Amino acid sequence: MNRGRRFRLPKDHKAFYGDRLILDHYHCLTIQRKRECAPKAILYLFGGGMVIGPDQGDVKTARDLAARSGSDCWLPFYPLCTDHYITETYEMVFQCYKEMAGIYGAKQVSVVGFSSGGALAVGIPLHNNALGRPVEMPRQVIACSPGSLPASRGEWERMRQLNGRDILVDIALMKSEREIMTKGQEVPAYMLSGTKGDFTGLPPLHFYYGGDELLSALAESYVGVCKAADVPYTMTVAPGMCHCYAMVPWFPEGRAAYLEIVERLR
């Protein structure tokens, strides 16, 4: 499944690419428009349910977001839960963010994620709080269709109601993801259900959901925790749209959402 998704440096000349090793052995693709660092950067977190790695589409999107926003971009090939615990995924991605904060300054780093990567994007500042906030919070978090296990009966019920309209994600995945991510081990609740973390002092959060995807059942809960912690946020639930619609530019709504994300990154 991931044989063709292993790390390799792109051979095109559309950017300056680098291979930065995180924790001595995990690859992180760095993308720069110039040899010298840009004044700001994007931490790009791919989706795939924690079991599928990034493809060339992710590289293209990361490069495009960087070019359009005048940023550098780091795309970590984080450890997947096929062979690792979700705690190891968080350890690698947080170290990546920590190193970016050291180079660019935390307030110049935007964290962007799609699907399971969106869950990680929200989870990184929560993890920072859980660790006692060893690093300053990032500039912002942009989460497109962030995955999260339902944490209440209400969320499960809303997902069941949406399941027949979702063309990409089935509720059965929600029932298997816990075992995939934990393998039976105890892990912090926020690594499974994003609304269960400490939102104190989080940076602005920008959420994008398709109105016909079952994960939009979590939108109400995210709004609730943001309001309770006085966290600045925007919540877009696009009627009739699918999972990660912002990555589907042939939909006018998807194109508009993508361009809005670019503007947020500038």
Contacts in CASP RR format, 6 or more apart in sequence:
PFRMAT RR
TARGET T0000
AUTHOR 0000-0000-0000
METHOD contacts of the structure
MODEL  1
MNRGRRFRLPKDHKAFYGDRLILDHYHCLTIQRKRECAPKAILYLFGGGM
VIGPDQGDVKTARDLAARSGSDCWLPFYPLCTDHYITETYEMVFQCYKEM
AGIYGAKQVSVVGFSSGGALAVGIPLHNNALGRPVEMPRQVIACSPGSLP
ASRGEWERMRQLNGRDILVDIALMKSEREIMTKGQEVPAYMLSGTKGDFT
GLPPLHFYYGGDELLSALAESYVGVCKAADVPYTMTVAPGMCHCYAMVPW
FPEGRAAYLEIVERLR
1 51 0 8 1.000
1 52 0 8 1.000
2 52 0 8 1.000
2 53 0 8 1.000
2 80 0 8 1.000
2 82 0 8 1.000
4 55 0 8 1.000
5 52 0 8 1.000
5 53 0 8 1.000
5 54 0 8 1.000
5 55 0 8 1.000
7 19 0 8 1.000
7 27 0 8 1.000
7 29 0 8 1.000
7 77 0 8 1.000
9 17 0 8 1.000
9 18 0 8 1.000
9 19 0 8 1.000
9 29 0 8 1.000
10 17 0 8 1.000
10 29 0 8 1.000
10 59 0 8 1.000
14 63 0 8 1.000
15 31 0 8 1.000
15 32 0 8 1.000
15 33 0 8 1.000
15 63 0 8 1.000
15 66 0 8 1.000
15 67 0 8 1.000
16 31 0 8 1.000
16 32 0 8 1.000
16 33 0 8 1.000
16 34 0 8 1.000
16 35 0 8 1.000
17 29 0 8 1.000
17 30 0 8 1.000
17 31 0 8 1.000
17 32 0 8 1.000
18 29 0 8 1.000
18 30 0 8 1.000
18 31 0 8 1.000
19 27 0 8 1.000
19 28 0 8 1.000
19 29 0 8 1.000
19 30 0 8 1.000
20 27 0 8 1.000
20 28 0 8 1.000
20 29 0 8 1.000
20 30 0 8 1.000
20 74 0 8 1.000
20 99 0 8 1.000
21 27 0 8 1.000
21 28 0 8 1.000
22 28 0 8 1.000
22 76 0 8 1.000
22 92 0 8 1.000
22 95 0 8 1.000
22 96 0 8 1.000
22 99 0 8 1.000
23 91 0 8 1.000
23 92 0 8 1.000
23 95 0 8 1.000
26 76 0 8 1.000
26 77 0 8 1.000
26 78 0 8 1.000
26 79 0 8 1.000
26 92 0 8 1.000
27 76 0 8 1.000
27 77 0 8 1.000
28 74 0 8 1.000
28 75 0 8 1.000
28 76 0 8 1.000
28 77 0 8 1.000
28 96 0 8 1.000
29 59 0 8 1.000
29 62 0 8 1.000
29 74 0 8 1.000
29 75 0 8 1.000
29 76 0 8 1.000
29 77 0 8 1.000
30 72 0 8 1.000
30 73 0 8 1.000
30 74 0 8 1.000
30 75 0 8 1.000
31 59 0 8 1.000
31 62 0 8 1.000
31 63 0 8 1.000
31 66 0 8 1.000
31 72 0 8 1.000
31 73 0 8 1.000
31 74 0 8 1.000
31 75 0 8 1.000
32 38 0 8 1.000
32 66 0 8 1.000
32 72 0 8 1.000
33 66 0 8 1.000
33 67 0 8 1.000
33 70 0 8 1.000
33 72 0 8 1.000
37 72 0 8 1.000
37 103 0 8 1.000
37 104 0 8 1.000
38 66 0 8 1.000
38 70 0 8 1.000
38 71 0 8 1.000
38 72 0 8 1.000
39 104 0 8 1.000
39 108 0 8 1.000
40 69 0 8 1.000
40 70 0 8 1.000
40 71 0 8 1.000
40 72 0 8 1.000
40 104 0 8 1.000
40 108 0 8 1.000
40 109 0 8 1.000
40 110 0 8 1.000
40 139 0 8 1.000
41 71 0 8 1.000
41 72 0 8 1.000
41 73 0 8 1.000
41 74 0 8 1.000
41 100 0 8 1.000
41 103 0 8 1.000
41 104 0 8 1.000
41 108 0 8 1.000
41 109 0 8 1.000
41 110 0 8 1.000
42 62 0 8 1.000
42 65 0 8 1.000
42 66 0 8 1.000
42 69 0 8 1.000
42 71 0 8 1.000
42 72 0 8 1.000
42 73 0 8 1.000
42 74 0 8 1.000
42 109 0 8 1.000
42 110 0 8 1.000
42 111 0 8 1.000
42 112 0 8 1.000
42 265 0 8 1.000
43 73 0 8 1.000
43 74 0 8 1.000
43 76 0 8 1.000
43 93 0 8 1.000
43 96 0 8 1.000
43 97 0 8 1.000
43 100 0 8 1.000
43 109 0 8 1.000
43 110 0 8 1.000
43 111 0 8 1.000
43 112 0 8 1.000
43 121 0 8 1.000
43 124 0 8 1.000
43 138 0 8 1.000
44 58 0 8 1.000
44 61 0 8 1.000
44 62 0 8 1.000
44 65 0 8 1.000
44 73 0 8 1.000
44 74 0 8 1.000
44 75 0 8 1.000
44 112 0 8 1.000
44 113 0 8 1.000
45 76 0 8 1.000
45 78 0 8 1.000
45 93 0 8 1.000
45 111 0 8 1.000
45 112 0 8 1.000
45 113 0 8 1.000
45 114 0 8 1.000
45 117 0 8 1.000
45 118 0 8 1.000
45 120 0 8 1.000
45 121 0 8 1.000
46 53 0 8 1.000
46 54 0 8 1.000
46 58 0 8 1.000
46 75 0 8 1.000
46 113 0 8 1.000
46 114 0 8 1.000
46 117 0 8 1.000
47 53 0 8 1.000
47 54 0 8 1.000
47 58 0 8 1.000
47 113 0 8 1.000
47 114 0 8 1.000
47 115 0 8 1.000
47 116 0 8 1.000
47 117 0 8 1.000
47 118 0 8 1.000
48 115 0 8 1.000
48 116 0 8 1.000
48 117 0 8 1.000
49 81 0 8 1.000
49 115 0 8 1.000
49 116 0 8 1.000
49 147 0 8 1.000
49 173 0 8 1.000
49 177 0 8 1.000
49 180 0 8 1.000
50 80 0 8 1.000
50 81 0 8 1.000
50 86 0 8 1.000
50 89 0 8 1.000
50 116 0 8 1.000
50 177 0 8 1.000
50 180 0 8 1.000
50 181 0 8 1.000
51 80 0 8 1.000
51 81 0 8 1.000
51 82 0 8 1.000
51 180 0 8 1.000
52 80 0 8 1.000
53 77 0 8 1.000
53 80 0 8 1.000
54 75 0 8 1.000
54 77 0 8 1.000
58 75 0 8 1.000
59 75 0 8 1.000
61 247 0 8 1.000
62 73 0 8 1.000
62 75 0 8 1.000
63 73 0 8 1.000
65 71 0 8 1.000
65 73 0 8 1.000
65 112 0 8 1.000
65 261 0 8 1.000
65 262 0 8 1.000
65 265 0 8 1.000
66 72 0 8 1.000
66 73 0 8 1.000
68 262 0 8 1.000
68 265 0 8 1.000
68 266 0 8 1.000
69 262 0 8 1.000
69 265 0 8 1.000
69 266 0 8 1.000
70 266 0 8 1.000
71 110 0 8 1.000
71 265 0 8 1.000
72 104 0 8 1.000
74 96 0 8 1.000
74 100 0 8 1.000
76 92 0 8 1.000
76 93 0 8 1.000
76 96 0 8 1.000
78 89 0 8 1.000
78 92 0 8 1.000
78 93 0 8 1.000
78 96 0 8 1.000
78 120 0 8 1.000
79 88 0 8 1.000
79 89 0 8 1.000
79 92 0 8 1.000
80 89 0 8 1.000
81 89 0 8 1.000
81 180 0 8 1.000
81 181 0 8 1.000
81 183 0 8 1.000
82 180 0 8 1.000
85 181 0 8 1.000
85 182 0 8 1.000
85 183 0 8 1.000
85 185 0 8 1.000
85 187 0 8 1.000
86 181 0 8 1.000
86 182 0 8 1.000
86 187 0 8 1.000
86 191 0 8 1.000
86 192 0 8 1.000
87 185 0 8 1.000
87 187 0 8 1.000
87 188 0 8 1.000
87 191 0 8 1.000
89 120 0 8 1.000
90 120 0 8 1.000
90 123 0 8 1.000
90 124 0 8 1.000
90 127 0 8 1.000
90 191 0 8 1.000
93 120 0 8 1.000
93 124 0 8 1.000
94 124 0 8 1.000
94 127 0 8 1.000
94 128 0 8 1.000
94 131 0 8 1.000
97 109 0 8 1.000
97 111 0 8 1.000
97 124 0 8 1.000
97 135 0 8 1.000
97 138 0 8 1.000
98 134 0 8 1.000
98 135 0 8 1.000
100 109 0 8 1.000
101 109 0 8 1.000
101 135 0 8 1.000
101 136 0 8 1.000
101 138 0 8 1.000
105 136 0 8 1.000
106 135 0 8 1.000
106 136 0 8 1.000
106 137 0 8 1.000
106 138 0 8 1.000
106 139 0 8 1.000
107 136 0 8 1.000
107 138 0 8 1.000
107 139 0 8 1.000
108 139 0 8 1.000
109 138 0 8 1.000
109 139 0 8 1.000
110 138 0 8 1.000
110 139 0 8 1.000
110 140 0 8 1.000
110 141 0 8 1.000
110 142 0 8 1.000
110 264 0 8 1.000
110 265 0 8 1.000
111 121 0 8 1.000
111 124 0 8 1.000
111 125 0 8 1.000
111 138 0 8 1.000
111 140 0 8 1.000
111 141 0 8 1.000
111 142 0 8 1.000
112 121 0 8 1.000
112 141 0 8 1.000
112 142 0 8 1.000
112 143 0 8 1.000
112 144 0 8 1.000
112 261 0 8 1.000
112 265 0 8 1.000
113 120 0 8 1.000
113 121 0 8 1.000
113 142 0 8 1.000
113 143 0 8 1.000
113 144 0 8 1.000
113 146 0 8 1.000
114 144 0 8 1.000
114 145 0 8 1.000
114 244 0 8 1.000
114 246 0 8 1.000
114 247 0 8 1.000
115 144 0 8 1.000
115 145 0 8 1.000
115 146 0 8 1.000
115 147 0 8 1.000
115 243 0 8 1.000
115 244 0 8 1.000
116 147 0 8 1.000
117 143 0 8 1.000
117 146 0 8 1.000
117 147 0 8 1.000
118 143 0 8 1.000
118 144 0 8 1.000
118 145 0 8 1.000
118 146 0 8 1.000
118 147 0 8 1.000
119 143 0 8 1.000
119 146 0 8 1.000
119 147 0 8 1.000
119 148 0 8 1.000
119 194 0 8 1.000
121 141 0 8 1.000
121 142 0 8 1.000
121 143 0 8 1.000
121 146 0 8 1.000
122 141 0 8 1.000
122 143 0 8 1.000
122 146 0 8 1.000
122 194 0 8 1.000
122 205 0 8 1.000
122 222 0 8 1.000
123 190 0 8 1.000
123 191 0 8 1.000
123 194 0 8 1.000
123 197 0 8 1.000
124 138 0 8 1.000
124 141 0 8 1.000
125 137 0 8 1.000
125 138 0 8 1.000
125 141 0 8 1.000
125 202 0 8 1.000
125 203 0 8 1.000
126 190 0 8 1.000
126 194 0 8 1.000
126 197 0 8 1.000
126 198 0 8 1.000
126 199 0 8 1.000
126 202 0 8 1.000
127 190 0 8 1.000
127 191 0 8 1.000
128 134 0 8 1.000
128 135 0 8 1.000
128 137 0 8 1.000
129 197 0 8 1.000
129 198 0 8 1.000
129 199 0 8 1.000
129 200 0 8 1.000
129 201 0 8 1.000
129 202 0 8 1.000
130 188 0 8 1.000
130 190 0 8 1.000
130 197 0 8 1.000
130 198 0 8 1.000
137 201 0 8 1.000
137 202 0 8 1.000
137 203 0 8 1.000
138 203 0 8 1.000
139 203 0 8 1.000
140 203 0 8 1.000
140 204 0 8 1.000
140 205 0 8 1.000
140 206 0 8 1.000
140 264 0 8 1.000
141 202 0 8 1.000
141 203 0 8 1.000
141 204 0 8 1.000
141 205 0 8 1.000
141 206 0 8 1.000
142 206 0 8 1.000
142 208 0 8 1.000
142 261 0 8 1.000
142 264 0 8 1.000
142 265 0 8 1.000
143 205 0 8 1.000
143 206 0 8 1.000
143 207 0 8 1.000
143 208 0 8 1.000
144 208 0 8 1.000
144 244 0 8 1.000
144 246 0 8 1.000
144 247 0 8 1.000
144 257 0 8 1.000
144 261 0 8 1.000
145 208 0 8 1.000
145 209 0 8 1.000
145 210 0 8 1.000
145 213 0 8 1.000
145 215 0 8 1.000
145 243 0 8 1.000
145 244 0 8 1.000
145 245 0 8 1.000
146 194 0 8 1.000
146 207 0 8 1.000
146 215 0 8 1.000
146 218 0 8 1.000
146 222 0 8 1.000
147 215 0 8 1.000
147 218 0 8 1.000
148 192 0 8 1.000
148 193 0 8 1.000
148 194 0 8 1.000
148 195 0 8 1.000
148 215 0 8 1.000
148 218 0 8 1.000
149 174 0 8 1.000
149 177 0 8 1.000
149 178 0 8 1.000
149 192 0 8 1.000
149 193 0 8 1.000
150 156 0 8 1.000
150 159 0 8 1.000
150 174 0 8 1.000
150 193 0 8 1.000
150 217 0 8 1.000
150 218 0 8 1.000
151 189 0 8 1.000
151 193 0 8 1.000
151 194 0 8 1.000
151 195 0 8 1.000
151 196 0 8 1.000
151 221 0 8 1.000
152 221 0 8 1.000
155 217 0 8 1.000
155 218 0 8 1.000
155 221 0 8 1.000
158 217 0 8 1.000
158 220 0 8 1.000
159 171 0 8 1.000
159 174 0 8 1.000
159 214 0 8 1.000
159 215 0 8 1.000
159 217 0 8 1.000
160 171 0 8 1.000
161 217 0 8 1.000
162 211 0 8 1.000
162 212 0 8 1.000
162 213 0 8 1.000
162 214 0 8 1.000
162 216 0 8 1.000
162 217 0 8 1.000
163 170 0 8 1.000
163 171 0 8 1.000
163 214 0 8 1.000
165 212 0 8 1.000
165 213 0 8 1.000
165 214 0 8 1.000
165 240 0 8 1.000
166 212 0 8 1.000
166 213 0 8 1.000
166 214 0 8 1.000
166 242 0 8 1.000
166 243 0 8 1.000
167 212 0 8 1.000
167 242 0 8 1.000
167 243 0 8 1.000
168 213 0 8 1.000
168 242 0 8 1.000
168 243 0 8 1.000
168 244 0 8 1.000
169 213 0 8 1.000
169 214 0 8 1.000
169 215 0 8 1.000
169 243 0 8 1.000
170 214 0 8 1.000
171 214 0 8 1.000
174 214 0 8 1.000
177 192 0 8 1.000
178 192 0 8 1.000
181 187 0 8 1.000
181 191 0 8 1.000
181 192 0 8 1.000
182 192 0 8 1.000
189 196 0 8 1.000
189 197 0 8 1.000
190 196 0 8 1.000
190 197 0 8 1.000
190 198 0 8 1.000
194 222 0 8 1.000
195 218 0 8 1.000
195 221 0 8 1.000
195 222 0 8 1.000
195 224 0 8 1.000
195 225 0 8 1.000
197 225 0 8 1.000
198 229 0 8 1.000
199 225 0 8 1.000
199 226 0 8 1.000
199 228 0 8 1.000
199 229 0 8 1.000
199 231 0 8 1.000
200 229 0 8 1.000
201 229 0 8 1.000
201 231 0 8 1.000
202 226 0 8 1.000
202 229 0 8 1.000
202 231 0 8 1.000
203 231 0 8 1.000
203 232 0 8 1.000
204 231 0 8 1.000
204 232 0 8 1.000
204 233 0 8 1.000
204 234 0 8 1.000
205 222 0 8 1.000
205 226 0 8 1.000
205 231 0 8 1.000
205 232 0 8 1.000
205 233 0 8 1.000
205 234 0 8 1.000
206 233 0 8 1.000
206 234 0 8 1.000
206 236 0 8 1.000
206 261 0 8 1.000
206 264 0 8 1.000
207 219 0 8 1.000
207 222 0 8 1.000
207 233 0 8 1.000
207 234 0 8 1.000
207 235 0 8 1.000
207 236 0 8 1.000
208 236 0 8 1.000
208 238 0 8 1.000
208 245 0 8 1.000
208 246 0 8 1.000
208 257 0 8 1.000
208 261 0 8 1.000
209 215 0 8 1.000
209 216 0 8 1.000
209 218 0 8 1.000
209 219 0 8 1.000
209 235 0 8 1.000
209 236 0 8 1.000
209 237 0 8 1.000
209 238 0 8 1.000
209 241 0 8 1.000
210 216 0 8 1.000
210 237 0 8 1.000
210 238 0 8 1.000
210 239 0 8 1.000
210 240 0 8 1.000
210 241 0 8 1.000
210 242 0 8 1.000
210 243 0 8 1.000
210 245 0 8 1.000
211 237 0 8 1.000
211 238 0 8 1.000
211 239 0 8 1.000
211 240 0 8 1.000
211 241 0 8 1.000
212 240 0 8 1.000
212 241 0 8 1.000
212 242 0 8 1.000
213 241 0 8 1.000
213 242 0 8 1.000
213 243 0 8 1.000
215 243 0 8 1.000
216 237 0 8 1.000
219 235 0 8 1.000
219 237 0 8 1.000
222 233 0 8 1.000
222 235 0 8 1.000
223 233 0 8 1.000
223 235 0 8 1.000
225 231 0 8 1.000
226 232 0 8 1.000
226 233 0 8 1.000
236 257 0 8 1.000
238 245 0 8 1.000
238 253 0 8 1.000
238 254 0 8 1.000
238 257 0 8 1.000
241 251 0 8 1.000
241 253 0 8 1.000
241 254 0 8 1.000
242 248 0 8 1.000
245 251 0 8 1.000
245 253 0 8 1.000
245 254 0 8 1.000
245 257 0 8 1.000
246 254 0 8 1.000
246 257 0 8 1.000
246 258 0 8 1.000
246 261 0 8 1.000
247 254 0 8 1.000
247 258 0 8 1.000
248 254 0 8 1.000
249 255 0 8 1.000
249 258 0 8 1.000
END
